[in-house]
Amino acid sequence: MYKVYRKIILACLLLIVAGTVCGQRVTQTINDGWKFSLFEGDAFDADFDVSGWTDVSIPHTWNAKDAEDEIPGYFRGKGWYRKAVIVEELIAGQRVYLCFEGANQETNVFVNGKLVGNHKGGYSAFTFDVTDYVHTGRNLVAVSVDNSYNPDIAPLSADFTFFGGLYRDVYLVYTSPVQLSTTHYASSGVYLKTVGITDAQAEVCTKTFLSNALKSNQALILETEILDADGNRVALSAKKVNVKAGEKNVAFEALMTIAQPKRWDVDSPYLYKVYSRLKNKKGEVLDCVVNPLGIREYHFDAEKGFFLNGKYRKLIGTSRHQDYKGMGNALRDEMHIRDIQLSKDMGSNFLRVAHYPQDPVVM
């Protein structure tokens, strides 16, 4: 009985900390309470002395000042981040993932002194399965990030600064061992595409990736529900699927129809919500993710220009870098949103994100 109560209390605590729960999935932000230092050696051991290191919060870059002063050049090298992360007792079979929205530009991640993964590329998200590296209680996460010139990592040169650091959010994700894939290119595991749109109906193709960390085959129900902006169900798909033991990123597709669809447009950015749920044979929800869906069609005409939902649109746009004076590219979500709102307020209906995939909140 004590264990049952403990799991209930743990679930409530995680809900308070994370603010995001769907099925057995819990997302926990770990942006605060990091130690940082520019250090060329190794600093992943538990007994490494960090007494002289700086306290920082993520997002963070070490080039916030030197890239903008009057002295030519800025530091390009290795920086280290360390943080103690508390992991409570996991529900049976639960998986734990460490997720990074972006780090520039080569990253090595260590948990409790062991290397769990390497990522090359400064502008894309990445996720590592750390289930086998964490334990109940205090866990040491150490991350080295290197923005040195590297001929094997694009871009090699540009008219913007290669800010170094953990400059986007970092978080833990707890999931069921049978799940909507968390490691499929750090996506939600769900891809949506409208393949046919008329005033009468819109066809939505869903492609969902599933993974099974258990040692037995799993007979499951994959349910996809589309709700309109008022929360009313407009489409539902439920299909029986099978995922073999140990399989990762197995794709399943479904075609759904929305009657009399409301289109997304510049002046009326109407969004549907798509709930993807993975259930066991008893109908219990094992995992769930939610994605937005905007239904629209567009094309370019060489003579007439750009058309959105069958109507001509003059594109009035801006180009946006993801950096601020004195902060580099280490921006909080509300600052990204502010930029988009400022652009819209001054009459823009088009945004060029320069020069790479920007923060997920922008995209």
C-alpha positions as CSV (number, residue, x, y, z in Angstrom):
1,M,0.0,0.0,0.0
2,Y,2.9,2.4,0.8
3,K,4.3,1.9,-2.7
4,V,0.9,2.7,-4.2
5,Y,0.6,5.9,-2.3
6,R,4.2,6.8,-3.0
7,K,3.6,6.4,-6.8
8,I,0.5,8.6,-6.6
9,I,2.4,11.3,-4.6
10,L,5.3,11.1,-7.1
11,A,2.9,11.5,-10.0
12,C,1.4,14.6,-8.4
13,L,4.8,16.1,-7.6
14,L,6.0,15.5,-11.2
15,L,2.8,17.2,-12.4
16,I,3.5,20.2,-10.3
17,V,7.2,20.4,-11.4
18,A,6.6,19.7,-15.0
19,G,3.2,21.1,-15.9
20,T,2.9,18.6,-18.8
21,V,1.4,15.2,-18.4
22,C,-0.3,13.0,-21.0
23,G,-0.9,9.3,-20.3
24,Q,2.2,8.1,-18.4
25,R,4.4,10.8,-20.1
26,V,5.8,13.5,-17.9
27,T,8.1,16.4,-19.0
28,Q,10.3,18.1,-16.4
29,T,12.3,21.2,-17.2
30,I,15.8,21.2,-15.7
31,N,17.0,24.7,-16.9
32,D,18.0,26.0,-13.5
33,G,20.8,25.3,-11.1
34,W,23.7,24.5,-13.4
35,K,27.5,25.0,-12.8
36,F,29.5,26.3,-15.8
37,S,33.1,26.8,-16.8
38,L,35.2,27.2,-19.9
39,F,37.5,24.2,-19.5
40,E,39.4,22.2,-22.2
41,G,39.9,19.1,-20.2
42,D,37.4,16.5,-18.9
43,A,35.0,17.4,-16.1
44,F,32.5,14.5,-15.9
45,D,33.7,12.7,-12.8
46,A,31.6,13.1,-9.6
47,D,34.5,14.2,-7.5
48,F,35.7,16.9,-9.9
49,D,36.1,20.2,-8.1
50,V,33.6,22.8,-9.4
51,S,34.0,25.2,-6.4
52,G,35.2,28.0,-8.7
53,W,32.6,27.5,-11.4
54,T,29.8,30.0,-12.3
55,D,26.2,29.5,-11.4
56,V,24.1,29.7,-14.6
57,S,20.6,29.0,-15.9
58,I,19.7,27.6,-19.3
59,P,19.5,29.1,-21.9
60,H,23.1,30.2,-21.7
61,T,25.9,31.2,-24.0
62,W,29.5,32.1,-23.2
63,N,29.7,34.6,-26.1
64,A,27.0,37.0,-24.9
65,K,29.6,39.7,-24.3
66,D,32.8,39.0,-26.3
67,A,31.0,38.5,-29.6
68,E,29.7,42.1,-29.4
69,D,32.6,44.1,-28.0
70,E,35.0,46.2,-29.9
71,I,37.8,43.6,-29.9
72,P,37.8,41.4,-33.1
73,G,36.9,37.7,-32.6
74,Y,35.2,35.8,-29.8
75,F,36.0,32.6,-27.8
76,R,35.5,29.4,-29.7
77,G,36.3,26.3,-27.7
78,K,34.9,24.0,-25.0
79,G,32.6,24.8,-22.1
80,W,31.3,22.5,-19.4
81,Y,27.9,22.4,-17.7
82,R,27.1,20.3,-14.6
83,K,24.0,19.7,-12.6
84,A,22.6,17.3,-9.9
85,V,19.3,15.9,-11.1
86,I,17.0,14.1,-8.6
87,V,15.2,11.0,-10.0
88,E,12.5,9.5,-7.9
89,E,11.6,5.9,-7.9
90,L,10.4,5.0,-11.4
91,I,7.2,3.3,-12.2
92,A,7.9,-0.3,-13.4
93,G,9.6,-0.2,-16.8
94,Q,9.4,3.6,-17.1
95,R,11.9,5.1,-19.5
96,V,13.9,8.4,-19.0
97,Y,15.1,10.7,-21.8
98,L,17.4,13.7,-21.6
99,C,16.3,16.2,-24.3
100,F,18.1,19.3,-25.7
101,E,16.4,21.8,-27.9
102,G,19.8,23.0,-29.2
103,A,23.5,23.3,-28.3
104,N,26.3,24.8,-30.4
105,Q,27.9,22.9,-31.9
106,E,29.3,19.6,-30.8
107,T,27.9,18.1,-27.6
108,N,28.9,15.2,-25.4
109,V,26.5,14.2,-22.6
110,F,27.6,12.2,-19.5
111,V,25.3,10.8,-16.8
112,N,27.0,9.6,-13.5
113,G,30.4,9.7,-15.2
114,K,29.4,7.6,-18.3
115,L,29.1,8.9,-21.9
116,V,25.5,8.5,-23.1
117,G,25.8,10.3,-26.4
118,N,27.4,12.7,-28.8
119,H,25.6,15.2,-31.1
120,K,27.1,17.2,-33.9
121,G,25.2,20.3,-35.2
122,G,24.4,23.5,-33.5
123,Y,20.8,24.1,-34.5
124,S,18.7,21.0,-34.2
125,A,17.2,19.2,-31.2
126,F,18.5,15.9,-29.9
127,T,17.4,13.3,-27.3
128,F,19.3,10.5,-25.5
129,D,17.7,7.5,-23.7
130,V,19.4,7.7,-20.2
131,T,17.2,5.0,-18.5
132,D,20.2,2.7,-18.0
133,Y,22.4,5.4,-16.7
134,V,20.2,7.0,-14.0
135,H,19.2,5.7,-10.6
136,T,16.9,6.7,-7.8
137,G,18.1,9.8,-6.0
138,R,20.9,12.2,-7.0
139,N,22.3,11.9,-10.5
140,L,25.1,14.0,-12.0
141,V,24.5,15.3,-15.5
142,A,27.7,16.7,-17.2
143,V,27.6,18.3,-20.6
144,S,30.5,19.5,-22.7
145,V,29.8,21.8,-25.6
146,D,32.4,22.9,-28.1
147,N,31.9,25.7,-30.7
148,S,35.4,25.4,-32.1
149,Y,35.8,25.6,-35.9
150,N,35.1,22.1,-37.2
151,P,35.4,21.3,-41.0
152,D,33.1,18.4,-40.5
153,I,30.2,20.4,-39.1
154,A,28.1,22.8,-41.3
155,P,28.0,25.7,-41.7
156,L,31.7,26.3,-42.0
157,S,31.4,30.1,-42.3
158,A,28.6,32.6,-42.2
159,D,27.8,36.3,-41.5
160,F,26.5,35.5,-38.0
161,T,28.1,34.5,-34.7
162,F,28.6,30.8,-33.8
163,F,27.5,31.4,-30.2
164,G,28.7,28.5,-28.0
165,G,26.7,26.9,-25.2
166,L,23.4,25.3,-24.1
167,Y,21.4,28.1,-25.6
168,R,18.0,26.4,-25.7
169,D,15.9,24.5,-23.1
170,V,16.9,21.2,-21.5
171,Y,14.4,18.8,-20.0
172,L,13.8,15.2,-18.9
173,V,10.9,13.2,-20.3
174,Y,9.5,10.1,-18.5
175,T,7.5,7.7,-20.6
176,S,6.0,4.3,-20.6
177,P,8.3,1.5,-22.0
178,V,5.8,1.2,-24.8
179,Q,5.5,4.6,-26.3
180,L,5.1,7.1,-29.1
181,S,8.7,7.3,-30.1
182,T,10.7,10.0,-28.3
183,T,13.9,9.5,-30.2
184,H,12.7,9.7,-33.8
185,Y,14.8,12.8,-34.6
186,A,13.8,14.4,-31.3
187,S,10.2,14.8,-32.7
188,S,6.9,14.1,-31.0
189,G,6.9,10.8,-32.9
190,V,3.8,12.0,-34.9
191,Y,3.8,13.6,-38.3
192,L,0.7,15.2,-39.9
193,K,0.0,16.1,-43.5
194,T,-3.1,17.3,-45.3
195,V,-3.3,15.4,-48.6
196,G,-6.5,16.8,-50.0
197,I,-8.5,20.0,-49.1
198,T,-11.9,21.1,-50.4
199,D,-14.7,23.1,-48.8
200,A,-16.5,19.9,-48.1
201,Q,-13.7,17.9,-46.5
202,A,-10.0,17.7,-45.7
203,E,-8.0,14.5,-45.6
204,V,-5.3,14.3,-43.0
205,C,-2.6,11.7,-43.2
206,T,-1.0,10.7,-39.9
207,K,2.3,8.9,-39.5
208,T,3.0,7.7,-36.0
209,F,6.2,6.0,-34.8
210,L,6.1,3.6,-31.9
211,S,8.8,1.9,-29.8
212,N,8.7,-1.0,-27.4
213,A,11.4,-1.4,-24.8
214,L,9.8,-4.5,-23.3
215,K,11.1,-8.0,-23.8
216,S,7.7,-9.2,-25.1
217,N,5.6,-8.3,-28.2
218,Q,2.8,-5.9,-27.5
219,A,-0.7,-5.8,-29.0
220,L,-1.8,-2.2,-28.8
221,I,-4.5,0.3,-29.8
222,L,-3.2,3.4,-31.6
223,E,-5.9,6.1,-31.3
224,T,-5.8,9.5,-33.1
225,E,-8.4,12.1,-32.2
226,I,-8.8,15.5,-33.9
227,L,-10.5,18.3,-32.0
228,D,-11.6,21.7,-33.3
229,A,-10.8,24.9,-31.6
230,D,-13.8,24.6,-29.3
231,G,-12.8,21.1,-28.2
232,N,-15.3,19.2,-30.3
233,R,-14.3,15.9,-31.9
234,V,-14.2,16.2,-35.7
235,A,-12.3,12.9,-36.6
236,L,-11.3,9.7,-34.8
237,S,-9.1,6.8,-35.8
238,A,-8.5,3.7,-33.7
239,K,-6.5,0.8,-35.0
240,K,-5.0,-2.3,-33.6
241,V,-1.2,-2.5,-34.0
242,N,1.5,-4.8,-32.9
243,V,5.0,-3.8,-31.9
244,K,7.6,-6.5,-31.4
245,A,9.9,-6.8,-28.4
246,G,12.7,-4.2,-28.6
247,E,11.5,-2.6,-31.8
248,K,12.1,1.1,-32.2
249,N,10.5,3.7,-34.4
250,V,8.0,1.5,-36.2
251,A,5.7,3.6,-38.4
252,F,1.9,3.3,-38.6
253,E,-0.2,5.4,-41.0
254,A,-3.8,6.4,-40.9
255,L,-6.0,8.6,-43.2
256,M,-8.7,10.7,-41.5
257,T,-11.4,13.0,-42.9
258,I,-12.5,16.4,-41.4
259,A,-15.9,17.6,-42.8
260,Q,-16.2,21.2,-43.7
261,P,-12.7,22.1,-42.5
262,K,-11.8,25.6,-41.2
263,R,-8.7,26.8,-42.9
264,W,-5.7,28.4,-41.3
265,D,-5.0,31.8,-42.7
266,V,-2.9,34.8,-41.9
267,D,-5.9,36.8,-40.7
268,S,-7.5,33.8,-38.9
269,P,-4.9,31.3,-37.8
270,Y,-7.3,28.5,-36.9
271,L,-5.8,25.5,-35.3
272,Y,-7.1,22.0,-34.6
273,K,-5.6,19.8,-31.9
274,V,-4.5,16.2,-32.6
275,Y,-4.3,13.8,-29.7
276,S,-2.3,10.7,-30.4
277,R,-2.9,8.0,-27.7
278,L,-1.3,4.6,-27.3
279,K,-3.5,2.2,-25.3
280,N,-3.1,-1.4,-24.1
281,K,-5.7,-4.1,-24.8
282,K,-7.6,-3.0,-21.7
283,G,-8.0,0.5,-23.1
284,E,-5.6,2.1,-20.6
285,V,-3.6,5.0,-21.9
286,L,0.1,4.2,-21.9
287,D,1.3,7.3,-23.7
288,C,-0.1,10.4,-25.3
289,V,1.2,13.5,-27.2
290,V,-0.7,16.5,-28.5
291,N,0.1,18.4,-31.8
292,P,-1.4,21.5,-33.5
293,L,-2.8,21.2,-37.0
294,G,-3.4,24.0,-39.4
295,I,-5.3,23.2,-42.6
296,R,-4.2,25.3,-45.5
297,E,-3.2,25.0,-49.1
298,Y,-0.8,27.2,-51.0
299,H,1.1,27.5,-54.3
300,F,3.3,29.9,-56.3
301,D,2.5,31.2,-59.7
302,A,5.4,32.4,-61.8
303,E,3.3,35.3,-63.2
304,K,0.9,36.1,-60.5
305,G,2.8,35.3,-57.3
306,F,1.8,33.5,-54.1
307,F,-1.6,32.1,-53.3
308,L,-2.9,31.0,-49.9
309,N,-6.1,29.0,-49.7
310,G,-6.8,30.0,-53.3
311,K,-6.4,33.7,-52.8
312,Y,-3.5,35.9,-53.9
313,R,-1.3,37.2,-51.0
314,K,1.3,39.8,-51.3
315,L,4.1,38.6,-49.1
316,I,5.3,41.3,-46.7
317,G,8.1,39.8,-44.6
318,T,11.0,40.1,-42.3
319,S,14.2,38.2,-41.6
320,R,14.9,37.3,-38.0
321,H,18.0,36.2,-36.2
322,Q,17.5,34.5,-32.8
323,D,19.8,36.8,-30.8
324,Y,19.7,40.0,-28.7
325,K,22.3,42.5,-27.7
326,G,24.0,41.5,-24.5
327,M,22.4,38.1,-24.5
328,G,23.6,36.4,-27.7
329,N,21.3,33.6,-28.8
330,A,20.4,32.4,-25.3
331,L,16.8,33.7,-25.3
332,R,13.8,32.7,-23.2
333,D,10.6,31.6,-25.0
334,E,8.8,34.8,-24.3
335,M,11.5,36.8,-26.1
336,H,11.0,34.6,-29.2
337,I,7.3,35.2,-29.0
338,R,7.8,38.9,-28.6
339,D,9.8,39.1,-31.8
340,I,7.1,37.3,-33.7
341,Q,4.4,39.6,-32.3
342,L,6.4,42.7,-33.1
343,S,6.8,41.5,-36.7
344,K,3.1,40.8,-37.0
345,D,2.2,44.2,-35.4
346,M,4.3,46.1,-38.1
347,G,2.4,44.4,-40.9
348,S,4.4,41.3,-41.7
349,N,2.7,38.1,-42.9
350,F,5.8,36.2,-43.7
351,L,8.9,35.3,-41.7
352,R,12.3,34.1,-42.8
353,V,14.1,32.4,-40.0
354,A,17.8,33.2,-40.5
355,H,19.7,31.0,-41.1
356,Y,18.7,27.6,-39.6
357,P,15.9,26.0,-37.6
358,Q,15.3,28.3,-34.7
359,D,13.8,27.5,-31.3
360,P,10.8,25.1,-31.4
361,V,8.6,27.9,-30.0
362,V,9.3,29.9,-33.1
363,M,8.9,27.0,-35.5
